[in-house]
Amino acid sequence: MNYDGQSYGIAITGNANGIVYNKAVWEAAGITDLPTTSDEFIADLQAIADNTEATPLYTNYADGWPLTQWESNRGEITANPDYVNEMTQTDAPWTEGSDHYVMDSLLFDAVAAGLTETDPTTTNWEQSKSDLGTGKIGAMVLGSWAITQMQDAADDAADIGYMPFPAQVDGTFHSVTSGDYKNAINVNSENKDAARAWIEWFADESGYAASQGGISPRLDGPTPDTLADFEAAGVEYIEPEPGPRWPGEPSERHRHRLGDRPVERRLPSAHRRRRSWRP
């Protein structure tokens, strides 16, 4: 995490985005190639419905947060690292051809065609991991952090694959990457050297990122085995552009009022209570 050349945190691991799926289910449906368009993806889901007993696409609607994983693919459809920033400047984010139009239309079409779970109000995240691993589910849209969880729940870990979102630009798939939670050093710490040594050990030697199937926080780190399918498909990674600089600096009056208080203390109490954690 870097701003104006100053690092504020080192990611514990990195994530790519795409679709985790059961290869055995897709093979049983007669599917041999990765879908490159929404129409091809829908056709593949229909083939799963016609030739297997699996639920083609599982939304995990009842748990809520899994649906937000679809949003993580913003920027991939148009291979635009600045997509999210540009979205804030448009009054028509669902214009045909835009990332949101493609993503949301695909989800709508899959549901409309009956290619998702029969009762979305009773889905269960923990159960879905086992169901995908045992071939009761064909695919779920999730970040790469989910791959190892699906492998752990599978009868055969080799059945779990990871495909890019079904869209290409000039014949190439793309995947947006992002850092997970960050390690950082408290600016008030009296043990900064020790803290820095621990962070470097965690990134260089702990093996945490590899154990999670994640992208190494090191620029020269190896590609994890969990993303071997991406390597084979020639997927290109996209790092989103950071948000624009906060317009304007605080006035002298506000600087005086803020002083050196922790950031959380600067926020209204209602905002301090709003904390979200990924399960």
C-alpha positions in Angstrom: 0.0 0.0 0.0 1.8 3.1 -1.3 0.8 6.8 -1.5 3.0 9.5 -2.9 6.1 7.3 -2.7 5.4 6.4 1.0 4.6 2.8 1.9 1.9 2.4 4.6 1.6 -1.4 4.6 2.8 -4.7 3.0 0.1 -7.1 1.9 0.1 -10.5 3.7 -0.7 -12.0 0.3 -2.2 -11.0 -3.0 -5.4 -12.1 -4.8 -6.4 -12.5 -8.4 -10.1 -12.5 -9.5 -12.1 -15.0 -11.6 -14.2 -18.0 -11.3 -13.5 -21.2 -9.2 -15.0 -24.3 -10.8 -15.1 -28.1 -10.7 -13.2 -29.4 -13.7 -14.8 -32.8 -13.5 -18.3 -31.3 -13.8 -17.3 -29.2 -16.8 -15.7 -32.2 -18.5 -18.7 -34.3 -17.8 -20.8 -31.7 -19.6 -18.6 -32.0 -22.6 -16.9 -28.6 -22.2 -13.3 -28.6 -23.5 -12.5 -24.9 -23.9 -12.7 -21.8 -21.6 -15.5 -19.5 -22.4 -14.3 -16.2 -23.8 -17.7 -14.4 -23.9 -20.8 -14.1 -21.7 -22.8 -16.1 -24.4 -20.3 -18.9 -24.3 -20.3 -19.0 -20.5 -24.2 -19.2 -20.5 -24.0 -22.0 -23.1 -21.5 -23.9 -20.9 -23.8 -23.5 -17.9 -26.7 -24.8 -19.9 -24.6 -27.8 -20.9 -23.9 -28.5 -17.3 -27.6 -28.3 -16.5 -28.4 -30.7 -19.4 -25.7 -33.3 -18.9 -25.1 -33.4 -15.1 -26.9 -33.2 -11.8 -24.8 -30.2 -10.6 -26.1 -26.6 -10.0 -24.3 -24.9 -12.9 -23.6 -21.5 -11.1 -23.9 -20.9 -7.4 -24.5 -17.3 -6.2 -24.4 -17.8 -2.4 -27.1 -15.2 -2.3 -28.3 -15.7 1.2 -24.9 -15.0 2.7 -24.8 -11.7 0.8 -21.0 -11.0 0.8 -20.2 -13.6 -2.0 -22.2 -11.5 -4.5 -19.8 -8.6 -3.9 -17.1 -10.8 -5.4 -18.5 -10.1 -8.8 -17.6 -6.5 -8.3 -13.9 -7.4 -8.0 -13.8 -8.2 -11.7 -14.3 -4.5 -12.6 -11.7 -3.5 -15.1 -11.1 -6.9 -16.5 -13.8 -6.8 -19.2 -12.3 -3.7 -20.8 -8.7 -4.3 -19.5 -8.9 -0.8 -18.0 -7.0 -0.3 -14.7 -8.7 3.0 -14.2 -12.2 1.7 -14.6 -13.4 2.3 -11.0 -12.1 5.9 -11.0 -13.7 6.6 -14.3 -17.0 5.1 -13.1 -17.3 7.9 -10.6 -17.4 10.4 -13.4 -20.2 8.8 -15.4 -24.0 9.0 -15.0 -24.4 5.8 -17.1 -22.3 3.0 -15.5 -24.5 0.4 -17.1 -23.9 1.5 -20.7 -23.8 -1.5 -23.0 -20.3 -2.8 -23.3 -19.1 -1.4 -19.9 -17.8 -3.7 -17.3 -20.8 -3.4 -15.1 -23.2 -4.0 -17.9 -21.3 -7.2 -18.9 -21.0 -8.5 -15.3 -24.5 -7.8 -14.2 -26.1 -8.9 -17.4 -24.3 -12.2 -17.1 -25.6 -12.8 -13.6 -29.1 -11.7 -14.6 -29.1 -14.0 -17.6 -27.9 -17.0 -15.6 -30.6 -16.5 -13.0 -33.3 -15.9 -15.6 -32.3 -19.1 -17.4 -32.6 -21.1 -14.2 -28.9 -21.9 -14.2 -28.3 -21.0 -10.5 -29.5 -22.5 -7.2 -33.2 -23.2 -7.0 -33.8 -21.3 -3.8 -31.3 -18.4 -3.3 -32.7 -17.6 0.1 -31.3 -20.8 1.7 -27.8 -20.9 0.3 -25.0 -21.7 2.7 -21.4 -20.6 2.3 -19.7 -23.4 4.3 -21.8 -26.1 2.6 -21.1 -24.6 -0.8 -17.4 -25.3 -0.5 -18.1 -29.0 0.0 -20.7 -29.0 -2.8 -18.4 -27.5 -5.3 -15.6 -29.9 -4.3 -17.8 -32.9 -4.6 -19.3 -31.9 -8.0 -22.7 -30.7 -6.8 -21.9 -27.2 -8.0 -20.3 -26.3 -11.3 -18.8 -22.8 -10.6 -18.7 -19.8 -8.2 -17.4 -16.3 -8.9 -14.8 -15.8 -6.1 -11.4 -14.3 -5.6 -8.4 -16.6 -5.8 -8.2 -16.7 -2.0 -11.1 -19.2 -2.2 -9.2 -21.8 -4.2 -7.4 -23.5 -1.4 -10.6 -23.7 0.7 -12.4 -25.4 -2.2 -9.4 -27.8 -2.7 -9.5 -28.7 1.0 -13.2 -29.6 0.7 -12.9 -31.6 -2.5 -12.8 -35.3 -3.0 -9.8 -34.6 -5.3 -8.1 -31.3 -5.1 -7.1 -31.6 -8.8 -10.8 -31.2 -9.7 -10.7 -27.6 -8.6 -9.8 -25.1 -11.3 -9.8 -21.4 -11.7 -10.9 -19.6 -14.9 -10.8 -15.9 -15.8 -14.0 -14.0 -16.2 -15.4 -14.8 -19.7 -14.2 -11.7 -21.5 -11.2 -10.9 -23.7 -9.6 -7.8 -25.1 -7.6 -8.5 -28.3 -7.8 -12.2 -27.6 -6.4 -12.0 -24.0 -8.0 -12.7 -20.7 -7.3 -10.2 -17.8 -7.6 -10.5 -14.0 -7.6 -7.7 -11.5 -5.2 -8.2 -8.6 -5.4 -6.7 -5.1 -3.6 -7.0 -1.8 -5.2 -8.7 1.1 -4.9 -7.4 4.7 -1.7 -5.4 5.4 1.2 -5.7 7.8 2.4 -2.3 9.1 4.5 -0.6 11.8 2.9 1.6 14.4 4.4 5.1 14.0 4.5 5.3 17.8 6.3 2.0 18.3 9.5 2.0 20.3 10.6 -1.2 18.4 10.4 -0.2 14.8 13.5 -2.2 13.8 12.2 -5.4 15.3 8.8 -4.8 13.7 10.5 -4.2 10.3 12.5 -7.4 10.7 9.3 -9.4 11.5 7.5 -7.9 8.4 10.4 -8.8 6.2 10.5 -12.3 7.6 6.7 -12.7 7.1 7.0 -11.7 3.5 10.3 -13.5 2.6 10.4 -16.6 4.7 7.1 -17.4 6.5 5.5 -19.1 3.5 2.2 -17.7 4.4 1.2 -16.4 0.9 2.1 -19.8 -0.6 0.1 -21.7 2.0 -2.9 -19.6 1.1 -2.4 -20.0 -2.6 -1.9 -16.3 -2.8 0.3 -14.0 -4.9 3.6 -13.3 -3.2 4.0 -9.8 -1.7 7.5 -9.8 -3.2 7.8 -8.3 -6.7 10.1 -11.2 -7.6 7.9 -13.8 -5.9 6.9 -17.0 -7.6 3.4 -17.5 -9.2 1.4 -19.8 -6.9 0.4 -23.3 -8.1 -3.3 -22.2 -7.5 -3.0 -19.9 -10.5 -1.4 -22.4 -12.9 -4.6 -22.4 -14.9 -4.2 -18.6 -15.4 -0.7 -19.1 -16.6 -1.8 -21.8 -19.1 -4.6 -19.5 -20.3 -2.2 -16.5 -20.8 -4.1 -14.3 -18.3 -2.6 -10.8 -17.9 -2.9 -9.2 -14.5 -4.2 -5.7 -13.9 -3.3 -3.6 -10.9 -6.1 -1.0 -10.4 -5.1 2.6 -10.4 -5.4 4.2 -6.9 -8.2 6.7 -6.2 -7.6 10.3 -6.9 -5.9 12.5 -4.3 -8.4 13.9 -1.8 -9.3 17.3 -3.2 -7.9 20.1 -1.1 -5.9 20.0 2.1 -7.5 20.5 5.6 -7.7 24.1 6.6 -5.5 25.4 9.4 -8.6 25.4 11.6 -9.2 21.7 10.9 -5.5 20.9 11.3 -5.6 22.5 14.8 -8.8 20.6 15.7 -7.5 17.2 14.4 -4.1 17.5 15.9 -2.4 14.2 16.5 -5.6 12.3 17.4 -5.9 8.8 15.9 -7.9 8.7 12.6 -10.7 6.7 14.1 -11.3 9.4 16.7 -11.7 12.0 13.9 -14.8 10.2 12.5 -18.3 10.6 13.8 -19.3 7.7 16.1 -21.7 6.3 13.5 -18.8 5.8 11.0 -16.6 4.3 13.7 -19.1 1.5 14.2 -19.2 0.6 10.5 -16.6 -2.1 10.2 -16.7 -4.9 7.7 -14.8 -8.1 7.7 -14.6 -10.7 5.0 -15.6 -14.1 6.4 
